[in-house]
Amino acid sequence: MRLLYLCVVYLLAPLVGIAMLLRGFRDHSYWSNFGERFGFGATAFAGSCLWVHAVSVGEIQASAALVRALRERYPEVPLVVTTVTPTGAQRARALFAGLAHVRYVPYDLPGSVRRFFARVRPRVAIILETELWPNLYHECGRRGVPLVLASARISPRSIGRYRRLAALFREALANGIVIAAQSPADAERFRYIGANPLRTHVMGNIKFDFALSAAAVAGGAALRAEHASGRPVWVAGSTHAKEEYLLLDAHRRVREQHPGALLILVPRHPTRFAEVRAALEGQGVRFAARSRGERCEPDTEVYLGDTLGELVLLYAAGDVAFVGGSLVPIGGHNLLEPAALGLPLLTGPFPFNAEDIAKLLIAEGAAEVVSTAEALSARVAALFDDAAERARIGTLGKAVVEANRGALSRLLALLAPVIAATATTAAPSEQVRPAEVPAQSSPSGRASR
């Protein structure tokens, strides 16, 4: 199986590399630090490091509390954060300036992985959620680098695929990987595909342990006062292609009942900002673009959030939040930030990227599913009409977030003996076996009433 995998990755690597280079003609960020994808790039520190990998923007955001806690607890150890996407790297550099060195994780080629390890020299590898890379994991084992899967999850729909590929991970799963699963069900799925039960723990989801920026909350209030004083406002965050047309259709319907309503529209990817501006112009929508410093007038229909890293601030300016990537089969995005702000949440029928969180919020009455532009507009308009209902639903969302915090402290307790053990490693090639950690009590996964 491993030989077959190596043949496949060697065949695909040139195609993936060429695709990345071609994408760079539209977005030059794909050309930046391109050599890092093959394990090249300078080493920005001396000695070994703690390495945190977060695949994209959502995971980078979720890793913020962990990275800051590691920096506080281990100030003498360099931190490296890797990601896959240019937007993830851009967000990581903004979040972790002065805290961590940010670079791309290499493609899963043996040579690329070896070069990466030679330059980064990880002491412990912490990989968020479920990024399963056979050569990367093999190199961790070969060099004796303890590997921890944090906030690890396997969805029911992917368990069969992982089971078929289990031979690629069997040795690492059985011996060298510590798994901090999000839920008892996730832990059981990891055991099912071969994880060592003694190294599989239920820790909860560190996405709940984020801290709302007071500056962002205050900034949202100021933005609301400047651009939409006295107007009902709903925010559509992290939207995707084709989804914006459904949202604009919904907003036209909302304005039939609430003529002063303003939609704050925030596309997910910066590479699409110009495309969305052109679409708004093409449809004759009266809009103001945040990137151009434009101010909303009384007849402005849409405020376009075409900037990076301001989504929480923009949510904080709204009365109702719709979380994008869910009216189209993308999988949805972070529901927790608007929930923590006390906003009623609306999501489309495809929130499968964070299925457990979506189900929890829906079960607690903090979020609702809308499947069409008509249903979305009807719910937004109804919530605009009922401030008490907005407050009631928003309170439920806050309660869900608060009731599920604590995964970060459990994860740090799990990591402490692993990191301590590596401090006495005699040589980089020596196998380090992470210390056993007592079983943790599993989070309830439900909010207290």
N, C-alpha and C positions, 0 to 999 in steps of 0.2 A: 504493500500500500504506500509506504513512504517513497519507494522508487517511482511509482506511478505519479505521486504528487510532485516530486521533483521534476519529472518530465513535463508535467502540465505547467508548472510555474516558470520553467525556463522557456517554454514555448510562448506563454502569455506575456512575459515581462517586456519584450520589445514592443508588443502591441500596446500595452498599457503605457509605457514610456512615451511612445509616439503620440498616443491620444492626449497625454498630459501636455506635451509640447505644442500640439495643435490647439488645445484649449487656451494656451497662453497667448495666441493671437487675439482672442477676445478678452482675456483677462490676464494681464502680465504677471499677476501674483503667482500663477502656476509656474513661471520660469524662475521665480525667486528661490534661492537655496535648493535648486533642483538636485544637486549632487547629494544632498542629505538623504534623498529617497533611495540612493544606492550605498548608503553608509559612509559617504564622504563628509567633509566639513570639519572645521576646526574644533578642538577641545577648548572650552572656555574656562576651565578650572583645573586645579591639580588634585590628584587623588580620586577616590571613588565617590559615588553619589547615590542619592535616593532617586529612583526613576518612577515617575507617574505618567501613565499613558491614558489619554482621553481622545477618542476618535474624532469628535467634531465639536461644533459650538456648544451643543446642549451638554455634552459630557464635560467639556472645559468649564462651563459655568458651574456644573455640579461639583467639579473637583476643587473649586476655589476654597471652600472651608477646609478641606483636607490639606491642600498645599500650604495654606497659612498656618494650620496647626503643626504640620511637620517642620516648617521653618522655625516656629516658636519653640518646639520641643528639641529640635536638633540643629541649633544655629550654626554649629561648626561643620555640618555636612552639606556639600553642594546639592542642590535640587535641580533635576532636569524634568521638564514636561514635554512630552511628544504628542503629536496629533497627526491627522491625515490630510485635512483640508486646509486650503489657504485661509478661509474665514476662521477656522478653528485656531490656526497659528496667529492670525491677527488679533483675535480676541484674547488668546493666552498671553501675548506680549503686552496687551493693555492691562490685563488683570494682574500679571505676575512680574511687572517691571520691578527690578531690584530684589525679587524673591527667588526667581528660578530662571534657568536658561531654557529657552524654548527652541525646539527643532522638530523636523519631521521624523516619524518612525520610518525605518527602511522597508522597502519591499521585502517580501518573505523569501528572498534568495539566500542561499548559504553564504556566499561571498559578501553580500550587502549586510547581512546580519552580523557576520564576524567583524567587518569594518566598524559597524556601529558600536559593538561591544568594546572593541579596542579603543575607540575614541571616548566613549561615554563612561566606561568602566562602572556599570551599575553595581551597587552593593546589595540592593533589594529592588525588585521590580513590582510595581503596584499597577495593575491594569483594571480600569473601570469597566463595569458591566461585562460584556462577553465578547472579547476580541480573541478568537482562537487562531493562532498562527503557529503551525507545526515547527517550522525551522527556528522561529524566535524562541519557542518554548524549549526546543531541543538544545539550543545554545545556552539558555539559562541553566539547564541541567548539566551540560558539559562543563560549564564554568563554575558550577556550584552557587549560582545566584538564586536565592529564595524568590519564589514567584507567588504573589497574592492576587487573586481575582476579587476585587472589591465591588460591592453592590452588584454581585454577579447574578445574572438571570438567564434562564432559557425559557422561551415561550412555548406553550403547548404545541403550536404549529411547527416549531423548528426541532422538536425533540427527535423526530425520525431522522432528519438530516444529520444531526449531531451523532446519533447512534450509529449511522452508517459510516461516519468518519472517525469513530471512536478509536480505531486501530492506530490512527496517527497520533493520538494523545494518550493512549492507554498507560504507557510507562510514566509520563509526567503526571497524569491525573491520579494514578495510584500511589505515587511516591512524593513528587516534588512540589505540588501545588497546594497552597492553602486557599480554600474557597470561603469567602464571606458572602453568603447568599442573601438575596433580598427577602426571601420568604421561605417558610417550610416547604412549600411546593417546589420552589426553585432548587432548594437543597436536595430534595428527593430526586429531581430530574438529573442533577449532577451525579448523584450516586448511581442512578440508572445507567448513565453512559460511562461509568467506571471510576468516578472520583473516590478517593480514600475516605470512608466515613469518619475516621478520626480527625481528618483535616478539613471537614466540611461543617461549617457553622452557619447559623442563621443570625444575621447582623442587622437586617433592615436596609432601607434605601437612604443613602446619604444625600439624595436630592432634597429630602425634607429638611436637612440641616443648614440650608442656606440662610444668610442674614440679609434682610431687606436693607438697602442703603437708605439711610435717613435723608441724604442729599437728593437721591432720586425721588423719594416720596415728596419732599418739599418742592423739588423741581417740577414734579407733575402738577402740584397745586398751582404753582406760579404759571405754568404753561396754560392750564385751564383758565385762569383768570385773564391771561393776556389774549388768548385766541378764541375762547368759547364761553365767556362769562354769561351765565343765564341760559345757556343752550344745553339740550340733552346731547350726550356724547357717548358713542360706543367705539371700541377699539378692536380692530381685527389684526392680530399679531402673527408674525411668521407665516405670511401667506405665500402661495405658490402660483405658478402659471396655470391658467384656466380657472383657478379658484377666485381670482380677483374679479372676473366677469360675473360670477355668481354673487359675490359680495356687493358689487356695484348695483346689480339688479335688486338685491335685498334692500340696499340703502335707498334706492328710488321709491320702493314700496314703503319704507319707514317714513320717508319725508312726506308721503301723502297724508299720513296721520300726524306727523310732527315736522312741520315745514322747516323748523329751525335746527333740526338734528344735524350733527356733524359726525362723520366717520373719520377716525384716525386709522389710516391704512399703513401697515408696516410689512413690506415684503421680507421674506426670509433671507434671501441672498443679495448681497451688494451688487453682484454682477447683473441683477435684473432691475436695478433702480431706474436706469435710463429707459428700459423697456416699459416699465409701468408708467413712468411719466408720459411716454409717447402714447400709451393706451388711453390714459386719462384725457390727453389732448385730443386724440382721435374720436373719443366719444363725446367731446364737448363738455366734459365735467369741469366745473369751476373748482380748482384746487390750489392749495398753497404747498410748496415744497420746503421741508425743514432744512434741507441741505443748502438752499438758496437764501435762507433767512427771511422767507416771505411770511407775512402775517395774514391770518384768516380775517376776511371781511364778513359782514353779516350774511352775505349770500354765498359764501364759500361752502361747498358741499363736502369736500374731502381735504383733510390735512395729511399729506404724504410724509411718513416717517422714513425718509431715504437717507438715514445715517446709521452707523454701526454702534452697537453697545448702549443704546438708549431705550430698549424695549420696556424695561421696568418703569422708567420715567414716563413713557407714553401711556402705559397701562394706568399709571397713577393719576392720569388726567381724565380717566373715563368713568362712566356709570356702569357699563356692561362690557364684558370681554368675550370675544370670540377667538379661539386659539386655532390657528391655521394648520394647513397640511392635513386636514381632516375631512373637508368636503370633497377632496380628491384623494385617491388611494396612496398617499405619501406616508401616512402613519401618525400624523399629529405631532405636536411639540409640547413645550413645558406648560402644564396647567397649574403648577404650584405657585408661580410668582403672582399671577392675578388672584389666585385663591387667597394667598397671604395678604394681599392688599384689600381683601374683603369685597371683591367684585363678584357678582353673579357670573357663572361660567357657561358658555355655550361651545359645543364641539360638534363637528360633523360625525358621520358614521364610521370613520376610519381612524380612530385614535390608537392603533395597535402598537405604535412604538413605545408607549407607556401604558399598556393595557391595564396593568394592576392599579396604577394610580387613577386612571380614568374610571375604572369600575368602582373604586373606593369612593371617589368624589361623587359619582352618580348615585351610588347606593346611599350615601349620606345626605343626598338632596342638595349638594353644593354645585352640581353641574348637570346640564341637560344636553341631550343629543338632538340635533336638528339635521334633517337630511336634504332639505331643498332650500332654495332662496326664499320661497314663499313662507316656509315654516320658520326660517331664521328671522325674517322681517316681522312676522307676527309675534314672535317671542320677544324680540328687542323692543317693539312698540309697546307690548304689554308691560314689560319691566320699566320702561320710561314712565308709564302711567301710575306705577305703584312703588313709591319710595320705601314704604315699609317692607314690601316683599323683597326689594333689592337688599335692604339691610338684613333681613332675616336670612336670605340665602348666603350673603356675604359672611355673616357670622358663622354659618355652618362650615364654609370653606376654611376660614381661619382656624376653626376647631380641629378640622382634619389635619391641617399642617402641624399644629402644635402637638396633637396627640401622637403623631408619628415621628417626632424628632428623637434623637438619641442614637441613631445608627453611627454617627461619626465617633462618639465617645467609645462605643463598643468596638469599632474598627481600630481605633488608636490603641485600645487595650490589647487587641489581637496582634497588632503590628509590633508593639513594644518588645516582646521577647525575641521576635524574628530579627529586628534591627539590632538589638543588644547582642545576639549571637554572632552577627556578622562583624562586630567590632573586634572580635578576637580571632578572626579567620587568619590562618597562617599563610595561606597563599591563594591567589585568585582561582587556581584550578581545583582547590580542595572543596569537596562536597559539603555544603552546609545544610544541615537538616533543621528546619524551623522548629522551635520549641512547641510542644503541645500546649494548647490553650483549652481551659475548661469550657465545656459546652455553655453557651449563653442562653438565657431565657429569650424565647422568640417574641418579637414585637407582636402586638395584637392585630395590627393592620386595620384597626377601626378607631374612629374617634369616640371619645367619651361623650356621652349625652349629658 
